[in-house]
Amino acid sequence: MMQVRRPMMQLRHDWTLSQVEAIYRTPLLELVFHAASVHRQFHDPSQVQVCKLISIKTGGCPEDCAYCSQSSRYQTEVKASPLMDKDEVVAIAARAKAAGVSRVCLGAAWREVRDNRQFDSVLEMVRSVAETGLEVCCTLGMLNADQAQRLEDAGLYAYNHNLDTSREFYSTIISTRTYDDRLNTIANVRKTSVTVCSGGIIGLGEGEVDRIALLHQLATINPHPESVPVNVLAKVPGTPLAGEADVPITETVRMIAASRILMPRSVVRLSAGRAKMSVSDQALCFMAGANSIFSSDTKAMLTRAVPSPDYDEDMELLSTLGLTTRPPYQGRVSEECSHSPQPSPV
């Protein structure tokens, strides 16, 4: 039988909602095949970037995000703690690098960045971690253009600010920050050369129409976010969403595959929820175009309420699947440039 070759995928920012829906609703195996083909056109399919989240300021957040263990409005196991010491953060980053991590994300349970001593301390953390050769990402809440510039000057490589869900469903999850607040923060980051990390969470009680609308929103941002995290809800006791139904792995795969097709140059990050996935589940996610994971030495992501596989487990996983860790600073490619991935090992 003659093999049908797909044409080279072109970058687009003008996707219509109906086009995104058609991609999302493609039969699963055909969707994965299409996404895998696109992935190989723009990325080395043998490489996966391993990332580490460090909660530099845990708990006590004034916002009411219904999924979050760190909100001060809910009774969870997470207690508020002060900002971490810089030397402790650098030591954690050094252990992560030794374990194969190439990107560290510093997260603070803040509503917004404020121009104070704590922000000055975060800037010092960014400088110190960047000096180790790691990519440094921050997720600190809303920020203005001047604050984004100060982070860039400190050596920040990426800023994470997720949209979480569709504009239409958003107000049922969060009331203390608007959807446009989130888009404005992304716009402020775009005034610098810092890359954008923005994705969403599935399993919040949203419908397929909301997942499609989120993908449409992300895929029509110009340029696309350089990183697109796909999170599966971690059901934290004490939060309003603790009783939500589990998300089938096929829905996670569908979200990853659609993201890969719509935003072919972006790094699609398999994020929260991975700890519950089998090796075969994760293999299907990689096949569908995921090329980044979060790992940890504490079996937790930002807090213990969100579990994560540890470094040893993940190195074994990648070895089993014949994958290698991706070095830092290899994902920042202009959308105007072509990419010629190295051939996969046979």
CORCORWO-V925686 format. One record per residue. RES is the residue in one letter. BURIAL is + if it has 24 or more other C-alpha atoms within 12 Angstrom, else -. Layout:
res=RES burial=BURIAL
res=RES burial=BURIAL
//
This chain:
res=M burial=-
res=M burial=-
res=Q burial=-
res=V burial=-
res=R burial=-
res=R burial=-
res=P burial=-
res=M burial=-
res=M burial=+
res=Q burial=-
res=L burial=+
res=R burial=+
res=H burial=+
res=D burial=-
res=W burial=+
res=T burial=-
res=L burial=+
res=S burial=-
res=Q burial=-
res=V burial=+
res=E burial=+
res=A burial=-
res=I burial=+
res=Y burial=+
res=R burial=+
res=T burial=-
res=P burial=-
res=L burial=+
res=L burial=-
res=E burial=-
res=L burial=+
res=V burial=+
res=F burial=+
res=H burial=+
res=A burial=+
res=A burial=+
res=S burial=+
res=V burial=+
res=H burial=+
res=R burial=+
res=Q burial=+
res=F burial=+
res=H burial=+
res=D burial=+
res=P burial=+
res=S burial=+
res=Q burial=+
res=V burial=+
res=Q burial=+
res=V burial=+
res=C burial=+
res=K burial=+
res=L burial=+
res=I burial=+
res=S burial=+
res=I burial=+
res=K burial=+
res=T burial=+
res=G burial=+
res=G burial=+
res=C burial=+
res=P burial=+
res=E burial=+
res=D burial=+
res=C burial=+
res=A burial=+
res=Y burial=+
res=C burial=+
res=S burial=+
res=Q burial=+
res=S burial=+
res=S burial=+
res=R burial=+
res=Y burial=+
res=Q burial=-
res=T burial=+
res=E burial=-
res=V burial=+
res=K burial=-
res=A burial=+
res=S burial=-
res=P burial=-
res=L burial=+
res=M burial=+
res=D burial=-
res=K burial=+
res=D burial=-
res=E burial=-
res=V burial=+
res=V burial=+
res=A burial=-
res=I burial=+
res=A burial=+
res=A burial=+
res=R burial=+
res=A burial=+
res=K burial=+
res=A burial=-
res=A burial=+
res=G burial=+
res=V burial=+
res=S burial=+
res=R burial=+
res=V burial=+
res=C burial=+
res=L burial=+
res=G burial=+
res=A burial=+
res=A burial=+
res=W burial=+
res=R burial=+
res=E burial=+
res=V burial=+
res=R burial=-
res=D burial=-
res=N burial=-
res=R burial=-
res=Q burial=-
res=F burial=+
res=D burial=-
res=S burial=+
res=V burial=+
res=L burial=+
res=E burial=+
res=M burial=+
res=V burial=+
res=R burial=+
res=S burial=+
res=V burial=+
res=A burial=+
res=E burial=-
res=T burial=+
res=G burial=+
res=L burial=+
res=E burial=+
res=V burial=+
res=C burial=+
res=C burial=+
res=T burial=+
res=L burial=+
res=G burial=+
res=M burial=+
res=L burial=+
res=N burial=+
res=A burial=-
res=D burial=-
res=Q burial=+
res=A burial=+
res=Q burial=+
res=R burial=+
res=L burial=+
res=E burial=+
res=D burial=-
res=A burial=+
res=G burial=+
res=L burial=+
res=Y burial=+
res=A burial=+
res=Y burial=+
res=N burial=+
res=H burial=+
res=N burial=+
res=L burial=+
res=D burial=+
res=T burial=+
res=S burial=+
res=R burial=+
res=E burial=-
res=F burial=+
res=Y burial=+
res=S burial=-
res=T burial=+
res=I burial=+
res=I burial=+
res=S burial=-
res=T burial=+
res=R burial=+
res=T burial=+
res=Y burial=+
res=D burial=-
res=D burial=+
res=R burial=+
res=L burial=+
res=N burial=-
res=T burial=+
res=I burial=+
res=A burial=+
res=N burial=+
res=V burial=+
res=R burial=+
res=K burial=-
res=T burial=+
res=S burial=+
res=V burial=+
res=T burial=+
res=V burial=+
res=C burial=+
res=S burial=+
res=G burial=+
res=G burial=+
res=I burial=+
res=I burial=+
res=G burial=+
res=L burial=+
res=G burial=+
res=E burial=+
res=G burial=-
res=E burial=+
res=V burial=+
res=D burial=+
res=R burial=+
res=I burial=+
res=A burial=+
res=L burial=+
res=L burial=+
res=H burial=+
res=Q burial=+
res=L burial=+
res=A burial=+
res=T burial=+
res=I burial=+
res=N burial=-
res=P burial=+
res=H burial=+
res=P burial=+
res=E burial=+
res=S burial=+
res=V burial=+
res=P burial=+
res=V burial=+
res=N burial=+
res=V burial=+
res=L burial=+
res=A burial=+
res=K burial=+
res=V burial=+
res=P burial=-
res=G burial=-
res=T burial=+
res=P burial=+
res=L burial=+
res=A burial=+
res=G burial=-
res=E burial=-
res=A burial=-
res=D burial=-
res=V burial=+
res=P burial=-
res=I burial=+
res=T burial=+
res=E burial=+
res=T burial=+
res=V burial=+
res=R burial=+
res=M burial=+
res=I burial=+
res=A burial=+
res=A burial=+
res=S burial=+
res=R burial=+
res=I burial=+
res=L burial=+
res=M burial=+
res=P burial=+
res=R burial=+
res=S burial=+
res=V burial=+
res=V burial=+
res=R burial=+
res=L burial=+
res=S burial=+
res=A burial=+
res=G burial=+
res=R burial=+
res=A burial=+
res=K burial=+
res=M burial=+
res=S burial=-
res=V burial=-
res=S burial=-
res=D burial=+
res=Q burial=+
res=A burial=+
res=L burial=+
res=C burial=+
res=F burial=+
res=M burial=+
res=A burial=+
res=G burial=+
res=A burial=+
res=N burial=+
res=S burial=+
res=I burial=+
res=F burial=+
res=S burial=+
res=S burial=+
res=D burial=+
res=T burial=+
res=K burial=+
res=A burial=+
res=M burial=+
res=L burial=+
res=T burial=+
res=R burial=+
res=A burial=+
res=V burial=+
res=P burial=+
res=S burial=+
res=P burial=+
res=D burial=+
res=Y burial=+
res=D burial=-
res=E burial=-
res=D burial=+
res=M burial=+
res=E burial=-
res=L burial=+
res=L burial=+
res=S burial=-
res=T burial=-
res=L burial=+
res=G burial=-
res=L burial=+
res=T burial=+
res=T burial=+
res=R burial=+
res=P burial=-
res=P burial=+
res=Y burial=-
res=Q burial=+
res=G burial=+
res=R burial=+
res=V burial=+
res=S burial=-
res=E burial=-
res=E burial=-
res=C burial=-
res=S burial=-
res=H burial=+
res=S burial=-
res=P burial=-
res=Q burial=-
res=P burial=-
res=S burial=-
res=P burial=-
res=V burial=-
//
